[in-house]
Amino acid sequence: MGSKVFTNQAPATATVTLYARNGDDITSYAAAITANVAPGQQATIEYPQTFVNGFIITVPHGTDVYTSQGFSTKRGTQLDSMLNTNAKFTIALSNNGLAVTGHN
C-alpha cells in the first residue's frame, strides 16, 4: 500500500485522481483513487499498490477550469521518478495554469 500527501495552494478545491500501478507492469492500472483537497488544506491519499502510474488534477477558478495530468508509459522516466520518489506534492495556480510539484 502507498500514500501521497497533497497540499492545495489554489483558491478552490482540487480534485486529485491517482492511477495506481498493477504490480510491476507499468502499462497496467490497478485502481483509480480520487480525493478532494480544499484550498489551503492537505490530504493524504492512500492507494492499494506500491507505485503510481499517473494523475489527473482539476481545479475550478472563476469561470475557468484548470487541469494538470501526466501518465508514465515507461519505468524510470522523469514523470515516473517524480511520482514514485516523492511523498508530498503541492498544487498551485500559476500564470501558465496549474502547477504540480513533488518534494519530500
C-alpha positions as a LaTeX table, in Angstrom:
\begin{tabular}{lrrr}
\hline
Residue & $x$ (\AA) & $y$ (\AA) & $z$ (\AA) \\
\hline
Met1 & 0.00 & 0.00 & 0.00 \\
Gly2 & 1.21 & 3.52 & $-0.77$ \\
Ser3 & 0.27 & 7.08 & 0.06 \\
Lys4 & 0.95 & 10.63 & $-1.12$ \\
Val5 & 0.29 & 13.94 & 0.65 \\
Phe6 & $-1.19$ & 16.73 & $-1.48$ \\
Thr7 & $-1.19$ & 20.37 & $-0.34$ \\
Asn8 & $-3.57$ & 22.66 & $-2.22$ \\
Gln9 & $-2.36$ & 26.25 & $-2.57$ \\
Ala10 & $-5.00$ & 27.02 & $-5.23$ \\
Pro11 & $-8.00$ & 29.22 & $-4.28$ \\
Ala12 & $-10.55$ & 26.42 & $-4.94$ \\
Thr13 & $-10.95$ & 22.74 & $-4.15$ \\
Ala14 & $-8.65$ & 20.48 & $-6.15$ \\
Thr15 & $-9.89$ & 17.08 & $-7.32$ \\
Val16 & $-6.95$ & 14.66 & $-7.40$ \\
Thr17 & $-7.15$ & 11.27 & $-9.12$ \\
Leu18 & $-4.18$ & 8.91 & $-8.79$ \\
Tyr19 & $-3.79$ & 5.87 & $-11.02$ \\
Ala20 & $-2.09$ & 3.03 & $-9.14$ \\
Arg21 & 0.13 & 0.58 & $-11.00$ \\
Asn22 & $-0.90$ & $-3.07$ & $-11.14$ \\
Gly23 & 2.22 & $-4.76$ & $-9.72$ \\
Asp24 & 5.41 & $-4.15$ & $-11.69$ \\
Asp25 & 3.62 & $-3.73$ & $-15.05$ \\
Ile26 & 3.66 & 0.00 & $-15.85$ \\
Thr27 & 1.13 & $-0.49$ & $-18.64$ \\
Ser28 & $-1.48$ & $-1.93$ & $-16.28$ \\
Tyr29 & $-3.57$ & 0.08 & $-13.81$ \\
Ala30 & $-4.88$ & $-1.48$ & $-10.60$ \\
Ala31 & $-7.15$ & 1.34 & $-9.46$ \\
Ala32 & $-8.06$ & 4.99 & $-9.77$ \\
Ile33 & $-8.37$ & 6.78 & $-6.44$ \\
Thr34 & $-9.98$ & 10.21 & $-6.24$ \\
Ala35 & $-9.94$ & 12.71 & $-3.39$ \\
Asn36 & $-10.83$ & 16.37 & $-2.95$ \\
Val37 & $-8.36$ & 18.76 & $-1.31$ \\
Ala38 & $-9.82$ & 22.02 & $-0.02$ \\
Pro39 & $-7.98$ & 25.31 & $-0.59$ \\
Gly40 & $-5.17$ & 25.81 & 1.91 \\
Gln41 & $-5.51$ & 22.23 & 3.14 \\
Gln42 & $-3.63$ & 19.00 & 2.71 \\
Ala43 & $-4.87$ & 15.44 & 2.28 \\
Thr44 & $-3.20$ & 12.06 & 2.37 \\
Ile45 & $-4.32$ & 9.85 & $-0.50$ \\
Glu46 & $-3.79$ & 6.12 & 0.01 \\
Tyr47 & $-3.76$ & 3.64 & $-2.86$ \\
Pro48 & $-3.68$ & $-0.17$ & $-2.92$ \\
Gln49 & $-0.35$ & $-0.64$ & $-4.71$ \\
Thr50 & 3.25 & 0.45 & $-4.23$ \\
Phe51 & 3.59 & 2.63 & $-7.32$ \\
Val52 & 1.59 & 5.30 & $-9.16$ \\
Asn53 & 1.42 & 5.45 & $-12.98$ \\
Gly54 & $-0.33$ & 8.77 & $-13.39$ \\
Phe55 & $-2.58$ & 11.53 & $-12.14$ \\
Ile56 & $-5.26$ & 14.00 & $-13.16$ \\
Ile57 & $-5.75$ & 17.12 & $-11.04$ \\
Thr58 & $-8.56$ & 19.59 & $-11.70$ \\
Val59 & $-9.15$ & 22.98 & $-10.07$ \\
Pro60 & $-12.06$ & 25.29 & $-10.97$ \\
His61 & $-11.25$ & 29.00 & $-10.81$ \\
Gly62 & $-13.92$ & 31.55 & $-11.63$ \\
Thr63 & $-15.37$ & 30.58 & $-14.99$ \\
Asp64 & $-12.27$ & 28.55 & $-15.90$ \\
Val65 & $-11.22$ & 25.00 & $-15.04$ \\
Tyr66 & $-7.52$ & 24.21 & $-14.83$ \\
Thr67 & $-6.27$ & 20.66 & $-15.29$ \\
Ser68 & $-2.87$ & 19.01 & $-15.00$ \\
Gln69 & $-2.30$ & 15.40 & $-15.94$ \\
Gly70 & 0.55 & 13.02 & $-16.53$ \\
Phe71 & 0.87 & 9.28 & $-17.18$ \\
Ser72 & 4.05 & 7.20 & $-17.23$ \\
Thr73 & 4.42 & 4.66 & $-20.02$ \\
Lys74 & 7.94 & 3.55 & $-19.16$ \\
Arg75 & 9.64 & 2.94 & $-15.83$ \\
Gly76 & 12.44 & 5.31 & $-14.86$ \\
Thr77 & 11.23 & 8.33 & $-16.84$ \\
Gln78 & 11.24 & 11.82 & $-15.31$ \\
Leu79 & 7.49 & 11.62 & $-14.58$ \\
Asp80 & 7.71 & 8.08 & $-13.19$ \\
Ser81 & 10.51 & 9.21 & $-10.89$ \\
Met82 & 8.60 & 12.33 & $-9.77$ \\
Leu83 & 5.52 & 10.29 & $-8.93$ \\
Asn84 & 7.30 & 7.46 & $-7.16$ \\
Thr85 & 10.24 & 9.08 & $-5.35$ \\
Asn86 & 8.28 & 11.95 & $-3.77$ \\
Ala87 & 5.91 & 11.64 & $-0.83$ \\
Lys88 & 4.50 & 15.18 & $-0.94$ \\
Phe89 & 3.01 & 17.24 & $-3.75$ \\
Thr90 & 1.97 & 20.87 & $-3.99$ \\
Ile91 & $-0.85$ & 22.11 & $-6.21$ \\
Ala92 & $-0.85$ & 25.79 & $-7.20$ \\
Leu93 & $-2.24$ & 28.08 & $-9.88$ \\
Ser94 & 0.38 & 29.94 & $-11.88$ \\
Asn95 & 0.32 & 32.31 & $-14.83$ \\
Asn96 & 0.65 & 29.28 & $-17.10$ \\
Gly97 & $-2.13$ & 27.22 & $-15.49$ \\
Leu98 & $-1.95$ & 24.55 & $-12.85$ \\
Ala99 & 1.45 & 23.63 & $-11.39$ \\
Val100 & 2.06 & 20.33 & $-9.60$ \\
Thr101 & 5.42 & 19.84 & $-7.89$ \\
Gly102 & 6.77 & 16.90 & $-5.95$ \\
His103 & 9.08 & 17.01 & $-2.93$ \\
Asn104 & 9.98 & 15.07 & 0.20 \\
\hline
\end{tabular}
